[in-house]
């Protein structure tokens, strides 16, 4: 997002946090569902996106337009949050869509947090991503944008039935629909990171040839927490092809101490002689 859009989203996100603090936990998830349903409407209706982000209209005019369309169709709480969103300045209609999707996701994560389930939801999203990445057939089936999202969501429902929390399944469905304009795998990764961020944690993706022991994992987590100044969620992937050592990615930072990397560097050095 550009600066104006980021500021508009920040105002709406602060309003969401205030709402969550005063709401019953059971009320937050329906509010999130309403916001995400409006985000889906914005995705389908480019003319509406343009009208609700039109800089030639005042913020009050745009929020009034939204209210005229949706009052009585979604909850008053969701309408209030969305009105706060559209009344801000948006650099492009696509950024308003991104803001609406993000606001709905944050509301859904907040509902899981209120229920004491956010850590488990984060774990389930990551593990499902690993399952998908480990099966080319499943990955292709879920990533194929030519197949309607509803059909792919039905497959996800079958896979997760009785194995994951409802919020996790909902979030996977959001990833299938292309959250933030991303492909499925990228959208799922972003949702894991947003879940961690709401818990004030940084995600560290760790790749090893064999699983780390509990003590090794604790030492690595403590070292990374000291480096980044916040708690770290370690997300471990076992890949025998790295041969040994550890690769850690935190945001755009990559620390690759694998045997495979060292072998590749040696091979490249020899090739230049």
KEKE-3310 file (N, C-alpha, C; in steps of 0.2 Angstrom, whole numbers, plus 5000, padded with zeros to 4 digits):
npx = (5004:5002:5007:4996:4985:4990:4989:4975:4970:4976:4969:4956:4960:4964:4951:4945:4952:4948:4934:4935:4940:4929:4919:4909:4917:4911:4904:4913:4917:4906:4905:4918:4915:4905:4912:4922:4913:4909:4921:4923:4912:4917:4928:4922:4915:4921:4917:4911:4921:4929:4920:4919:4932:4934:4943:4937:4926:4919:4924:4914:4903:4907:4906:4893:4887:4891:4883:4870:4869:4872:4866:4856:4859:4871:4879:4878:4890:4900:4897:4900:4914:4918:4913:4922:4934:4931:4930:4942:4957:4962:4974:4972:4959:4961:4969:4960:4952:4961:4963:4950:4950:4960:4956:4945:4951:4960:4950:4944:4955:4956:4945:4948:4959:4952:4945:4955:4962:4971:4985:4984:4977:4987:4997:4989:4987:5000:5004:4995:4998:5011:5007:5001:5011:5019:5013:5011:5000:4989:4993:4992:4978:4972:4978:4974:4968:4958:4948:4933:4933:4924:4923:4936:4936:4927:4934:4944:4937:4933:4946:4950:4940:4935:4949:4954:4951:4936:4939:4952:4949:4940:4950:4959:4950:4949:4962:4962:4954:4962:4969:4974:4979:4987:4995:4989:4998:5006:4997:4993:5004:5006:4995:4998:5009:5002:4994:5004:5009:4998:4999:5010:5022:5036:5038:5049:5056:5062:5073:5078:5089:5085:5074:5074:5080:5070:5078:5087:5078:5073:5085:5088:5076:5077:5089:5085:5075:5081:5089:5079:5071:5058:5046:5048:5040:5044:5044:5046:5053:5057:5069:5078:5087:5095:5105:5112:5115:5107:5094:5088:5074:5069:5057:5063:5076:5089:5097:5108:5115:5117:5123:5121:5121:5135:5142:5137:5143:5156:5157:5154:5165:5175:5172:5175:5189)
npy = (4994:5012:5027:5035:5026:5017:5024:5026:5013:5010:5018:5012:4999:5002:5006:4993:4986:4992:4989:4975:4974:4978:4969:4954:4938:4929:4937:4942:4934:4933:4947:4948:4939:4946:4957:4951:4946:4958:4962:4952:4956:4968:4964:4957:4968:4980:4993:4998:4997:5008:5019:5019:5023:5034:5049:5061:5062:5066:5059:5057:5056:5044:5035:5036:5032:5018:5014:5016:5006:4994:4994:4986:4974:4969:4967:4980:4983:4978:4987:4999:4998:4996:5008:5017:5013:5015:5029:5035:5040:5033:5027:5019:5010:4996:4995:4999:4987:4978:4983:4981:4967:4963:4969:4961:4949:4952:4954:4941:4933:4940:4935:4922:4923:4929:4918:4910:4902:4906:4903:4889:4889:4896:4886:4876:4881:4882:4869:4863:4870:4864:4850:4852:4857:4846:4837:4836:4834:4838:4851:4856:4854:4863:4875:4879:4891:4891:4882:4884:4893:4889:4875:4871:4874:4865:4853:4856:4857:4843:4838:4844:4841:4838:4839:4852:4868:4878:4891:4890:4883:4892:4902:4896:4895:4908:4910:4902:4910:4919:4929:4945:4946:4936:4920:4903:4896:4907:4915:4908:4907:4920:4922:4914:4922:4934:4929:4926:4938:4945:4939:4945:4940:4935:4926:4912:4903:4888:4877:4860:4845:4835:4833:4845:4844:4846:4854:4860:4867:4876:4883:4889:4897:4906:4913:4919:4927:4936:4942:4949:4955:4951:4938:4923:4913:4897:4888:4874:4864:4849:4844:4832:4835:4846:4841:4844:4854:4871:4881:4897:4908:4924:4935:4945:4941:4930:4916:4905:4890:4878:4862:4859:4872:4876:4866:4870:4882:4879:4871:4881:4889:4881:4880:4892:4892)
npz = (5000:4997:5005:5009:5009:5018:5030:5030:5032:5044:5053:5052:5057:5070:5075:5074:5083:5095:5095:5096:5109:5117:5114:5114:5113:5105:5096:5087:5077:5067:5064:5057:5046:5040:5035:5027:5017:5011:5006:4996:4988:4984:4976:4966:4960:4951:4948:4959:4968:4963:4965:4979:4983:4977:4975:4972:4979:4995:5011:5019:5010:5003:5014:5017:5005:5005:5017:5013:5003:5011:5024:5035:5029:5033:5049:5061:5067:5058:5048:5053:5055:5041:5036:5042:5036:5021:5022:5022:5014:4998:4988:4977:4969:4970:4982:4992:4991:4995:5008:5014:5014:5022:5034:5037:5039:5050:5059:5060:5064:5077:5083:5085:5093:5104:5108:5113:5104:5094:5093:5090:5078:5069:5069:5063:5050:5045:5045:5036:5025:5023:5020:5008:5000:5000:4991:4975:4967:4975:4977:4964:4962:4971:4968:4956:4947:4937:4941:4950:4965:4975:4972:4975:4988:4994:4993:5002:5013:5015:5017:5029:5038:5055:5059:5060:5066:5064:5061:5055:5043:5037:5034:5026:5015:5011:5007:4996:4988:4984:4992:4995:4981:4979:4974:4979:4989:4993:4998:5009:5017:5020:5028:5039:5044:5048:5058:5067:5069:5075:5088:5092:5087:5078:5062:5059:5047:5046:5039:5038:5038:5046:5059:5072:5088:5104:5113:5104:5096:5105:5109:5096:5094:5105:5102:5090:5094:5103:5093:5085:5094:5098:5102:5094:5081:5077:5062:5055:5042:5035:5025:5017:5006:5009:5016:5028:5042:5045:5038:5039:5037:5040:5037:5025:5027:5026:5032:5028:5032:5027:5022:5009:5003:5006:4998:4985:4984:4985:4973:4963:4965:4961:4948:4942:4941)
capx = (5000:5005:5006:4989:4981:4992:4986:4968:4970:4978:4963:4951:4962:4963:4944:4943:4955:4944:4928:4936:4941:4923:4914:4909:4921:4906:4901:4918:4918:4901:4907:4923:4912:4902:4917:4925:4908:4909:4927:4921:4908:4922:4932:4918:4912:4926:4914:4909:4928:4931:4916:4921:4938:4935:4945:4933:4920:4921:4924:4907:4899:4908:4903:4886:4885:4891:4878:4864:4869:4872:4862:4851:4861:4876:4879:4880:4897:4904:4896:4904:4921:4919:4913:4928:4938:4930:4930:4949:4960:4965:4978:4970:4953:4964:4971:4954:4950:4966:4962:4944:4951:4965:4952:4941:4956:4962:4944:4944:4961:4955:4940:4952:4963:4948:4943:4961:4964:4975:4991:4983:4975:4993:5000:4985:4988:5006:5004:4991:5003:5016:5004:4999:5018:5022:5009:5011:4993:4985:4995:4989:4971:4970:4981:4971:4963:4952:4943:4930:4935:4919:4924:4942:4935:4924:4940:4948:4932:4934:4953:4951:4935:4937:4956:4956:4946:4932:4942:4957:4945:4938:4956:4961:4946:4951:4968:4960:4951:4968:4970:4980:4981:4993:4993:4987:5003:5009:4992:4993:5010:5004:4990:5002:5012:4997:4992:5009:5010:4993:5002:5016:5028:5039:5039:5055:5055:5068:5074:5084:5089:5082:5070:5078:5077:5067:5083:5090:5073:5073:5090:5087:5071:5080:5094:5082:5071:5086:5091:5073:5067:5051:5045:5048:5037:5048:5040:5051:5052:5062:5071:5084:5091:5099:5110:5114:5115:5101:5093:5083:5072:5064:5055:5068:5083:5090:5103:5109:5121:5116:5129:5120:5124:5142:5144:5136:5148:5163:5157:5154:5172:5180:5170:5178:5196)
capy = (5000:5018:5030:5037:5020:5014:5028:5025:5006:5010:5021:5007:4994:5004:5005:4986:4984:4995:4985:4969:4974:4978:4964:4947:4935:4925:4942:4945:4930:4935:4953:4946:4936:4952:4962:4948:4946:4964:4962:4948:4960:4973:4960:4956:4974:4985:5000:4999:4999:5015:5024:5020:5025:5040:5055:5067:5062:5067:5053:5056:5054:5037:5031:5036:5027:5011:5013:5016:4999:4988:4995:4980:4968:4966:4970:4987:4984:4978:4993:5005:4997:4997:5015:5020:5011:5019:5036:5037:5042:5027:5028:5016:5006:4990:4996:4998:4980:4975:4985:4977:4960:4963:4971:4955:4944:4953:4952:4934:4932:4942:4931:4916:4926:4930:4911:4907:4897:4909:4899:4883:4891:4897:4879:4872:4884:4880:4861:4862:4872:4858:4845:4854:4858:4839:4833:4840:4833:4842:4858:4858:4855:4869:4881:4880:4896:4889:4879:4889:4893:4885:4868:4869:4874:4859:4848:4858:4855:4836:4837:4847:4839:4835:4840:4858:4873:4881:4897:4888:4881:4898:4906:4892:4897:4915:4909:4899:4915:4924:4934:4950:4945:4931:4913:4900:4895:4913:4918:4904:4909:4927:4921:4912:4928:4938:4926:4926:4945:4947:4937:4949:4936:4935:4919:4910:4897:4884:4871:4856:4839:4830:4837:4848:4841:4851:4858:4863:4872:4881:4887:4893:4902:4911:4917:4923:4931:4941:4946:4952:4959:4949:4931:4920:4906:4893:4884:4869:4860:4844:4843:4829:4837:4851:4836:4845:4861:4874:4887:4901:4914:4928:4940:4945:4939:4923:4913:4898:4887:4871:4858:4860:4878:4876:4862:4874:4888:4876:4869:4887:4892:4877:4881:4898:4892)
capz = (5000:4997:5012:5011:5010:5024:5035:5031:5035:5051:5057:5053:5061:5077:5077:5075:5090:5100:5095:5099:5116:5120:5111:5116:5109:5100:5091:5083:5070:5063:5061:5052:5040:5036:5032:5021:5012:5008:5002:4991:4984:4980:4971:4960:4957:4951:4948:4966:4971:4961:4968:4986:4984:4972:4979:4971:4984:5002:5015:5022:5004:5002:5019:5016:4999:5008:5021:5009:5000:5015:5030:5036:5026:5037:5056:5062:5069:5052:5044:5056:5053:5034:5034:5044:5030:5015:5022:5022:5007:4995:4982:4971:4971:4972:4989:4996:4991:5000:5015:5016:5015:5028:5040:5038:5041:5056:5063:5061:5069:5083:5086:5087:5099:5110:5110:5115:5099:5089:5092:5086:5071:5066:5068:5058:5044:5043:5044:5030:5019:5022:5017:5001:4997:4999:4987:4969:4964:4979:4976:4958:4962:4975:4965:4949:4947:4932:4945:4954:4972:4979:4971:4978:4995:4995:4994:5008:5019:5016:5020:5036:5043:5061:5060:5061:5069:5059:5058:5050:5037:5034:5032:5020:5010:5009:5003:4989:4984:4981:4997:4993:4975:4979:4973:4985:4993:4995:5003:5015:5020:5023:5034:5045:5047:5051:5064:5072:5071:5080:5094:5093:5086:5071:5060:5057:5043:5047:5035:5041:5035:5050:5064:5077:5095:5108:5115:5098:5094:5110:5108:5090:5095:5110:5098:5085:5098:5105:5087:5082:5099:5100:5102:5087:5080:5072:5057:5053:5037:5035:5018:5016:5001:5011:5018:5035:5044:5046:5034:5043:5034:5044:5032:5019:5030:5025:5035:5026:5035:5026:5019:5002:5001:5006:4992:4979:4984:4983:4966:4959:4965:4957:4941:4940:4940)
cpx = (5004:5003:4999:4984:4983:4989:4978:4966:4971:4972:4958:4953:4962:4956:4942:4946:4950:4937:4929:4937:4934:4918:4914:4913:4917:4904:4906:4918:4912:4902:4913:4920:4908:4907:4920:4920:4908:4915:4926:4917:4913:4926:4928:4915:4917:4923:4913:4916:4930:4927:4917:4928:4940:4937:4941:4927:4923:4921:4917:4902:4900:4905:4896:4883:4885:4885:4871:4863:4868:4869:4857:4853:4867:4876:4881:4887:4901:4903:4900:4911:4922:4918:4919:4934:4937:4930:4937:4951:4963:4968:4976:4964:4956:4966:4965:4952:4955:4965:4956:4946:4956:4961:4948:4945:4958:4956:4943:4949:4959:4950:4943:4956:4958:4946:4949:4964:4969:4982:4990:4981:4982:4996:4996:4986:4995:5007:5000:4995:5008:5013:5003:5006:5021:5018:5008:5003:4989:4986:4992:4982:4969:4973:4978:4966:4957:4947:4940:4932:4931:4921:4931:4941:4931:4929:4943:4943:4933:4941:4953:4945:4937:4945:4958:4950:4943:4936:4948:4954:4943:4944:4959:4956:4947:4958:4967:4957:4956:4969:4976:4982:4986:4990:4992:4992:5006:5003:4992:4999:5009:4999:4993:5006:5008:4995:4997:5010:5004:4995:5008:5022:5030:5040:5046:5054:5062:5068:5080:5083:5085:5079:5075:5075:5074:5072:5086:5085:5073:5079:5090:5082:5073:5084:5090:5077:5075:5088:5085:5069:5060:5051:5045:5044:5041:5044:5045:5049:5058:5063:5078:5089:5096:5106:5112:5114:5108:5100:5087:5081:5067:5063:5060:5075:5083:5097:5104:5115:5120:5122:5128:5123:5131:5145:5143:5141:5155:5163:5157:5161:5176:5178:5173:5185:5198)
cpy = (5006:5021:5032:5031:5017:5017:5027:5018:5006:5013:5016:5001:4996:5004:4998:4984:4986:4991:4978:4969:4975:4973:4958:4943:4931:4930:4944:4941:4932:4942:4952:4944:4941:4956:4958:4947:4952:4965:4958:4952:4965:4970:4959:4962:4980:4992:5002:5001:5006:5020:5025:5022:5032:5046:5061:5068:5063:5060:5052:5054:5047:5033:5031:5032:5020:5010:5012:5009:4994:4989:4990:4974:4965:4970:4977:4988:4983:4984:4999:5004:4998:5004:5019:5019:5015:5026:5039:5038:5035:5029:5025:5011:4999:4990:4996:4991:4976:4976:4981:4970:4959:4964:4965:4950:4945:4952:4945:4931:4934:4938:4924:4917:4926:4923:4907:4901:4900:4905:4892:4884:4892:4890:4875:4874:4882:4873:4860:4864:4867:4852:4846:4854:4851:4835:4837:4840:4838:4849:4860:4859:4861:4875:4883:4885:4895:4885:4883:4888:4889:4877:4866:4869:4868:4853:4850:4856:4847:4834:4839:4845:4835:4836:4847:4863:4876:4887:4896:4886:4887:4902:4902:4894:4904:4915:4907:4905:4920:4930:4939:4949:4940:4924:4909:4899:4902:4916:4914:4906:4916:4927:4919:4918:4933:4936:4927:4934:4948:4944:4940:4944:4937:4927:4918:4904:4893:4878:4867:4849:4834:4835:4839:4845:4847:4856:4863:4869:4877:4886:4892:4898:4907:4915:4921:4928:4937:4945:4951:4956:4957:4941:4929:4913:4902:4888:4880:4865:4855:4842:4839:4831:4842:4847:4837:4852:4864:4880:4890:4907:4917:4934:4940:4943:4932:4921:4906:4895:4879:4868:4859:4867:4879:4872:4866:4879:4885:4874:4875:4890:4888:4878:4887:4898:4890)
cpz = (5000:5004:5014:5012:5016:5030:5036:5034:5042:5055:5058:5057:5068:5079:5078:5082:5096:5101:5098:5106:5120:5118:5114:5111:5103:5095:5086:5076:5065:5060:5056:5046:5036:5032:5026:5016:5008:5003:4996:4986:4980:4975:4965:4956:4956:4951:4955:4970:4970:4965:4976:4988:4980:4976:4978:4975:4991:5006:5017:5016:5003:5007:5019:5010:5002:5013:5018:5005:5005:5022:5030:5033:5029:5044:5056:5064:5063:5048:5046:5054:5046:5032:5036:5038:5024:5016:5022:5015:5004:4989:4976:4973:4973:4979:4994:4997:4996:5007:5018:5018:5021:5034:5042:5041:5048:5061:5065:5065:5076:5087:5088:5093:5105:5113:5113:5110:5093:5087:5088:5079:5067:5064:5063:5051:5041:5041:5037:5024:5018:5018:5010:4997:4996:4994:4980:4966:4968:4978:4970:4958:4966:4972:4958:4949:4942:4935:4950:4962:4976:4978:4975:4986:4998:4997:5000:5014:5020:5019:5027:5041:5049:5063:5061:5064:5063:5056:5053:5043:5033:5031:5026:5014:5007:5005:4996:4985:4981:4986:4995:4986:4974:4977:4980:4991:4997:5000:5009:5020:5024:5029:5040:5048:5050:5057:5069:5074:5076:5087:5096:5092:5079:5069:5057:5053:5043:5043:5037:5037:5039:5056:5069:5084:5099:5110:5110:5096:5099:5110:5102:5091:5100:5106:5094:5089:5101:5099:5085:5087:5100:5099:5095:5087:5075:5068:5054:5047:5036:5027:5018:5011:5003:5015:5026:5036:5044:5041:5038:5038:5039:5040:5026:5021:5029:5028:5033:5028:5033:5022:5011:4999:5001:5000:4986:4979:4982:4975:4961:4959:4961:4949:4938:4939:4933)
residu = (UNK:UNK:UNK:UNK:UNK:UNK:UNK:UNK:UNK:UNK:UNK:UNK:UNK:UNK:UNK:UNK:UNK:UNK:UNK:UNK:UNK:UNK:UNK:UNK:UNK:UNK:UNK:UNK:UNK:UNK:UNK:UNK:UNK:UNK:UNK:UNK:UNK:UNK:UNK:UNK:UNK:UNK:UNK:UNK:UNK:UNK:UNK:UNK:UNK:UNK:UNK:UNK:UNK:UNK:UNK:UNK:UNK:UNK:UNK:UNK:UNK:UNK:UNK:UNK:UNK:UNK:UNK:UNK:UNK:UNK:UNK:UNK:UNK:UNK:UNK:UNK:UNK:UNK:UNK:UNK:UNK:UNK:UNK:UNK:UNK:UNK:UNK:UNK:UNK:UNK:UNK:UNK:UNK:UNK:UNK:UNK:UNK:UNK:UNK:UNK:UNK:UNK:UNK:UNK:UNK:UNK:UNK:UNK:UNK:UNK:UNK:UNK:UNK:UNK:UNK:UNK:UNK:UNK:UNK:UNK:UNK:UNK:UNK:UNK:UNK:UNK:UNK:UNK:UNK:UNK:UNK:UNK:UNK:UNK:UNK:UNK:UNK:UNK:UNK:UNK:UNK:UNK:UNK:UNK:UNK:UNK:UNK:UNK:UNK:UNK:UNK:UNK:UNK:UNK:UNK:UNK:UNK:UNK:UNK:UNK:UNK:UNK:UNK:UNK:UNK:UNK:UNK:UNK:UNK:UNK:UNK:UNK:UNK:UNK:UNK:UNK:UNK:UNK:UNK:UNK:UNK:UNK:UNK:UNK:UNK:UNK:UNK:UNK:UNK:UNK:UNK:UNK:UNK:UNK:UNK:UNK:UNK:UNK:UNK:UNK:UNK:UNK:UNK:UNK:UNK:UNK:UNK:UNK:UNK:UNK:UNK:UNK:UNK:UNK:UNK:UNK:UNK:UNK:UNK:UNK:UNK:UNK:UNK:UNK:UNK:UNK:UNK:UNK:UNK:UNK:UNK:UNK:UNK:UNK:UNK:UNK:UNK:UNK:UNK:UNK:UNK:UNK:UNK:UNK:UNK:UNK:UNK:UNK:UNK:UNK:UNK:UNK:UNK:UNK:UNK:UNK:UNK:UNK:UNK:UNK:UNK:UNK:UNK:UNK:UNK:UNK:UNK:UNK:UNK:UNK:UNK:UNK:UNK)
# end
